[in-house]
């Protein structure tokens, strides 16, 4: 399991990147979600890596 935390604003990013954040379940700066560490989620994180931080969750 991994915890994804939004660290930057969505202002000025592409609509596609906004949809990725929405699909991950992130809405606000400081918001966090926990997901399984699989290929689909890793691909989504890669697309918005400049906006989020990732850490291992228990």
C-alpha positions as CSV (number, residue, x, y, z in Angstrom):
1,X,0.0,0.0,0.0
2,X,1.2,3.5,-0.8
3,X,0.0,6.9,0.5
4,X,-0.2,9.7,-2.1
5,X,-0.3,13.3,-0.9
6,X,-1.0,16.3,-3.1
7,X,1.6,18.9,-2.6
8,X,1.0,21.5,-5.4
9,X,-2.0,23.3,-6.8
10,X,-3.9,22.3,-9.9
11,X,-3.7,25.8,-11.2
12,X,-2.0,25.9,-14.6
13,X,-1.9,22.1,-15.2
14,X,-3.4,20.4,-18.2
15,X,-7.0,19.1,-18.1
16,X,-5.6,15.5,-18.5
17,X,-3.5,15.9,-15.3
18,X,-6.5,17.3,-13.5
19,X,-8.5,14.1,-14.4
20,X,-5.6,11.9,-13.2
21,X,-5.7,13.7,-9.8
22,X,-9.4,13.3,-9.6
23,X,-9.2,9.6,-10.5
24,X,-6.7,9.1,-7.7
25,X,-9.1,10.8,-5.3
26,X,-7.1,14.0,-4.7
27,X,-9.0,17.3,-4.4
28,X,-6.9,19.7,-2.3
29,X,-3.4,20.5,-1.4
30,X,-2.5,18.4,1.6
31,X,-5.1,15.8,0.7
32,X,-4.0,12.2,0.9
33,X,-5.3,8.8,-0.3
34,X,-4.1,5.2,0.1
35,X,-4.0,2.9,-2.9
36,X,-2.6,-0.5,-3.7
37,X,0.9,-0.4,-5.3
38,X,0.1,-1.7,-8.8
39,X,1.0,-0.8,-12.4
40,X,-2.1,1.3,-13.0
41,X,-1.6,3.5,-10.0
42,X,2.2,3.8,-10.7
43,X,1.4,5.1,-14.2
44,X,-1.0,7.7,-12.8
45,X,1.6,8.8,-10.2
46,X,4.2,9.1,-13.0
47,X,1.9,11.5,-14.9
48,X,1.5,13.9,-11.9
49,X,4.8,13.2,-10.1
50,X,5.5,17.0,-9.9
51,X,2.3,17.6,-8.0
52,X,2.3,14.7,-5.4
53,X,4.6,12.9,-3.0
54,X,4.5,9.1,-2.5
55,X,5.3,7.2,0.7
56,X,4.8,3.7,1.9
57,X,1.7,3.1,4.0
58,X,1.0,0.4,6.5
